[in-house]
Amino acid sequence: MAESFDFDAVVIGAGVVGLAIANELCDKFDNILVLDKESDFGQHVSSRHSGVIHSGIYYDKGSLKSKLCVQGNKLLYDFAKKHDVEYLNCGKLVVGHNNADLDKLTNLFDRGVSNGVENLELLTYEEAIEKQPGIKCQNALWVPSTGIVDSHGVMNCLQKQILEKGGIVYYNSEVISIDKIDSNYILSLKDQDIKIGSPIVINSTGLWCDEVSSMVGINKYKIHYCKGDYYQSNTYKNLKCLIYPLPDKIGLGIHTVLQLDGSVSFGPNAYYVDEIDYDINNNNLDSFYSSINKYLNIKKEDLYVDYTGIRPKPFAANEQPMDFVINNESELGFSNFINLIGIESPGLTSSLAIGKYVFSVLDIK
């Protein structure tokens, strides 16, 4: 007979969002469990990204992405300062090359202001080149609240806090079924003869969020895998700020990626794939070379493959990208089963704010 363990809440997924949620719940409950099928935290979306602390300029006013990104930006900087996690508040330039692009930059400026992003500036070429020598543009939007952070350091600190507060983080533990019995959820783990019970389950499984949702019979979500590659450069080092093109249909465009050691990569591009595969080749070199040379001079031979990541993108019926989905599924009869669907960018930036938001949507008597 399987051994049973009961918890006040179970978080499935030990990425940065899952850990942030669990850390928040540890302040409210006595007995919190985090489960992850991998051997350590952040093995997928949370470790294969640009490491950017976003500002909130891109998202529709009133959306979860806009609200949680702007809140999360401040929370993440404060967290990094307080816990000695390495970060750099370098700012970023979003560049345009003609008058039509200037209109788009102005729209981004207006959207950012309406979302509460502070100290935005529209710059001329002469003003932009003072921010980042060598940049190529006609105009640029200066976004001073953007930066970069050691996401591994953030996750390591969150896990440490969870453990110090009495929570448990349990790796190599893949959830294979979830049954609802009265007001309790019973989770079964692959190759482990144990049952885990809890009245609260948080589905923060990133690339597998739709699969975990379907375990309780909620099949309305579908995730698309959006892959993005990164190329590194030996020419550029210690750029003064991030440089972004204007966003495209499914991503923010191939931009500079600054590492805390001063090294520079470029990416990601964005294309859909049918399976989770982190292999990367040189097939996209020409498109990277063309894209980068719109805002910085670079030679093709100076670009070489670095790494790749995959983002979980949900789509509505009209195939338009959706906002973050963070739902207490009580209306479907699954009270305190919280689905987090499509937590892609700005998930890292929003993570601490998401933790607070998840607690706010729980049904607690």
Helices and strands as residue ranges (DSSP letters): E 3-6, E 9-12, H 16-26, E 32-35, G 45-47, E 52-53, H 64-82, E 87-88, E 92-96, H 99-115, E 121-124, H 125-131, E 139-143, E 147-149, H 151-164, E 168-170, E 175-181, E 184-189, E 192-198, E 201-203, G 206-208, H 209-214, E 223-237, E 242-244, E 255-258, E 263-267, E 271-273, H 285-292, G 300-302, E 303-314, E 325-328, G 329-332, E 337-341, H 347-360
